[in-house]
Amino acid sequence: MTKVKLSKKYISKVCKDALKEDLFPSGDITSKLLKNNKILKAKIISNSAGIIGGLDLAKKTFKLIDKKISFKIKKKEGSKIKKKDIIAVIEGNIKNILIGERVALNFLSHVSGIATKTNNFVQKVGKKTKICCTRKTIPGLRILQKYSVGLGGGLNHRFNLSDEYLIKDNHIASSNLRKLIIRAKKNRKRITVEIDNLNQLKKIMDLKFDAILFDNMSIKNLRKGLKLVGKKYQTEASGNINIFNVKKIAATGVKRISIGGLTHSVTAIDLSLEI
């Protein structure tokens, strides 16, 4: 798949939903305690290094609250940031800035966290192996999370169940693997077969399809599997992959490595808004 892009319509919708969640039913009751409408400046500052992302979402959040709020971006989307960098400068009615503060920071910190984690893996494996995400995403936020992976230099795996055939262990346990591949071949869709042992691989090597996904393979067996496959299929590895073992896995020559942890258990980048 190509990198996911965020449309203006999508950005507007997710920002509206996030604000509705935060402001229902009575709005920001704490900021209402302020008895003035001062025009003040605020800065979004990074408290850690990483890859910044989600700037359009943050900007839209404030604009939905108050069109007069100025949101000046100081760091390019997808660029590297250092601790204490100024990410954006905001100016406007302080009450309205405070209303949007948490929603804007939540978008920025989550997108940046995924982009940063992805980039850490990308830097570990080099250019020959591609890092990609999975469908292990937060329900309702898949578009945003897959966008964030692309921002960090990763690739997007299939977006949903209709994108391609991915024949996995439970499909195989419920049927006959060869028959499943033959049925899938009747349609013009990409076919990936997940295997967890080399015997499975040997039984299907005569069939034509697109890719083999080696799941939870030891380095030794992964090397054997890649040798058997040669250039016949595209290759991918997954399962229990972390920042400490990903370089060894990439060194086997596997072309893609998919990592659920890019999206399902990411640590947010620490950012703050300071007046």
C-alpha positions in Angstrom: 0.0 0.0 0.0 1.0 3.6 -0.5 1.4 6.0 2.4 -1.9 7.2 3.9 -2.7 10.8 3.5 -5.1 12.9 5.7 -7.7 14.8 3.8 -9.1 18.1 5.0 -12.5 16.4 5.5 -11.0 13.7 7.6 -9.0 16.2 9.8 -12.1 18.3 10.3 -14.2 15.2 11.3 -11.7 13.7 13.8 -11.0 17.1 15.4 -14.8 17.8 15.8 -15.3 14.4 17.3 -12.4 14.9 19.8 -13.7 18.3 20.8 -17.2 17.0 21.3 -15.8 14.2 23.5 -13.9 16.7 25.6 -16.6 19.4 25.9 -19.8 17.5 26.4 -22.1 18.5 28.0 -21.1 21.8 29.6 -17.9 22.9 27.9 -14.7 23.9 29.7 -16.2 24.8 33.1 -12.7 25.6 34.5 -11.7 28.1 31.8 -15.1 29.8 32.2 -13.9 30.9 35.6 -11.6 33.4 33.9 -13.3 36.8 33.8 -11.4 38.3 30.9 -10.8 37.8 27.2 -7.1 38.5 27.1 -5.2 37.9 23.9 -2.1 36.0 24.8 0.6 34.0 23.1 1.4 30.4 23.9 4.1 28.0 22.7 4.0 24.3 22.1 7.3 23.0 23.3 8.9 19.5 23.0 10.1 17.8 26.1 11.8 15.0 24.2 13.4 14.3 20.9 11.6 12.6 18.0 9.7 13.1 14.8 6.9 15.7 15.0 3.5 15.0 13.4 -0.1 16.0 13.6 0.4 19.7 13.1 -2.6 20.1 10.8 -4.8 18.4 13.4 -3.6 20.7 16.2 -4.1 23.8 14.0 -7.6 22.7 13.0 -8.6 22.0 16.6 -7.9 25.6 17.6 -9.5 27.0 14.4 -12.8 25.1 15.1 -13.0 26.7 18.5 -12.0 30.2 17.4 -11.2 31.2 13.8 -9.3 34.2 15.1 -6.7 32.1 16.8 -3.3 32.3 15.1 -1.4 29.0 14.8 2.1 29.5 13.4 4.0 26.2 12.7 7.7 26.3 13.5 8.6 22.7 12.6 7.9 20.9 9.4 5.6 17.9 9.5 7.7 14.8 9.7 10.8 16.6 10.7 13.2 15.7 13.6 12.8 17.7 16.8 15.0 18.1 19.8 14.1 18.6 23.5 13.0 22.2 24.1 12.3 22.9 20.4 9.4 25.3 19.8 6.9 23.4 17.6 4.2 26.1 17.2 3.3 29.6 18.4 -0.4 30.2 19.2 -2.0 33.6 19.7 -5.6 34.5 20.6 -8.2 34.5 23.3 -6.7 32.7 26.2 -10.0 31.0 27.1 -10.3 29.5 23.7 -6.6 28.4 23.6 -7.1 26.6 26.9 -10.2 24.9 25.6 -8.3 23.3 22.7 -5.0 22.7 24.6 -5.4 19.0 25.5 -7.1 17.9 22.3 -4.4 19.5 20.2 -1.6 18.1 22.3 -3.2 14.6 22.3 -3.1 14.6 18.5 0.4 15.9 18.3 1.8 13.5 21.0 0.2 10.4 19.6 1.0 11.0 15.9 4.6 12.0 16.9 4.9 8.9 19.1 4.1 6.5 16.3 6.2 8.4 13.8 9.2 8.4 16.2 8.9 4.7 17.1 8.6 3.8 13.4 11.6 5.9 12.5 13.7 4.2 15.3 13.0 0.8 13.6 13.7 2.2 10.1 17.1 3.6 11.2 18.0 0.2 12.7 17.3 -1.9 9.6 18.7 0.4 6.8 17.3 0.7 3.3 17.1 -2.9 2.1 14.4 -4.0 4.6 11.1 -2.1 4.9 9.3 -1.6 8.2 5.5 -1.8 8.1 2.6 -1.6 10.5 -0.4 -4.0 10.9 -4.1 -3.8 11.6 -3.4 -3.8 15.4 -4.7 -0.2 15.6 -7.1 1.7 18.0 -10.6 1.3 16.6 -11.7 4.4 14.7 -8.1 5.8 14.5 -6.6 3.5 11.9 -6.3 6.2 9.2 -4.5 8.5 11.6 -2.2 5.8 13.0 -1.2 4.4 9.5 -0.5 8.0 8.4 1.8 8.3 11.4 3.7 5.2 10.4 4.3 6.7 7.0 5.5 9.9 8.5 8.2 7.9 10.4 9.4 6.3 7.2 7.4 3.0 7.5 5.1 1.3 5.0 1.4 0.5 5.5 0.3 -3.1 5.5 -3.2 -3.8 4.2 -5.6 -1.2 5.5 -8.6 -3.6 6.0 -9.8 -7.1 5.4 -10.7 -6.3 1.8 -7.3 -5.1 0.6 -5.7 -8.5 0.1 -5.8 -12.1 1.0 -3.8 -12.8 4.1 -4.1 -16.5 4.9 -3.2 -16.9 8.6 -2.9 -19.7 11.1 -6.5 -19.8 12.1 -7.6 -20.0 8.4 -5.2 -22.9 7.9 -6.4 -24.6 11.1 -10.0 -24.3 9.8 -9.4 -25.6 6.3 -6.8 -26.9 3.8 -4.0 -24.5 3.0 -3.6 -25.5 -0.6 -7.3 -25.2 -1.3 -7.5 -21.8 0.3 -4.7 -20.5 -2.0 -6.3 -22.0 -5.1 -9.6 -20.4 -4.2 -7.9 -17.0 -3.6 -6.1 -17.2 -7.0 -9.5 -17.0 -8.7 -9.6 -13.3 -7.8 -7.2 -10.6 -8.8 -6.0 -9.7 -5.3 -2.6 -9.9 -3.7 -2.2 -13.2 -1.8 0.1 -13.5 1.3 0.4 -16.8 3.2 1.5 -16.9 6.8 3.6 -19.9 7.8 5.0 -20.8 11.2 7.1 -23.8 10.1 9.1 -24.9 7.1 7.0 -28.0 6.4 4.0 -25.7 5.6 6.2 -23.8 3.2 7.4 -26.9 1.4 3.9 -28.1 0.7 2.9 -24.9 -1.2 6.1 -24.0 -3.1 4.6 -25.2 -6.4 1.8 -22.7 -6.2 2.0 -19.2 -7.6 1.0 -16.4 -5.3 2.6 -13.1 -4.0 4.2 -13.3 -0.6 5.3 -15.5 2.3 4.9 -14.2 5.9 7.3 -15.9 8.3 5.6 -15.8 11.7 7.5 -16.1 14.9 10.4 -17.9 13.2 13.8 -18.3 14.8 16.7 -16.6 12.9 18.0 -20.0 11.9 14.6 -21.2 10.4 14.0 -17.8 8.8 17.3 -18.1 7.0 16.4 -21.6 5.8 12.9 -20.4 4.7 14.4 -17.5 2.7 16.8 -19.9 1.0 14.0 -22.1 0.0 11.9 -19.2 -1.3 14.7 -17.5 -3.2 13.1 -14.9 -5.5 9.9 -16.8 -6.0 7.8 -14.9 -3.4 8.1 -11.6 -1.7 9.1 -12.1 2.0 8.0 -10.7 5.3 8.7 -11.5 9.0 6.5 -10.8 12.0 6.0 -11.9 15.6 7.9 -10.8 18.8 10.0 -8.2 17.0 11.5 -5.4 19.0 14.1 -2.7 18.7 16.8 -5.1 20.0 16.3 -8.0 17.6 15.1 -6.2 14.5 18.6 -5.6 13.0 19.4 -9.4 13.2 16.1 -10.2 11.5 16.7 -7.7 8.8 20.2 -9.1 8.3 18.7 -12.4 7.1 17.6 -10.7 3.9 13.8 -10.6 4.5 12.3 -7.8 2.6 9.6 -6.6 5.0 9.2 -6.7 8.8 5.7 -6.0 10.2 5.4 -4.8 13.8 2.1 -4.5 15.6 3.8 -2.5 18.4 4.2 0.5 16.1 0.5 1.3 16.8 -1.0 -0.9 19.5 1.4 0.1 22.3 3.2 3.3 21.4 4.6 5.8 23.8 3.4 9.4 23.2 6.0 12.1 22.6 6.1 14.5 25.6 4.9 18.0 24.5 3.6 20.9 26.5 1.8 24.2 25.9 3.2 27.1 27.8 1.9 30.6 28.1 
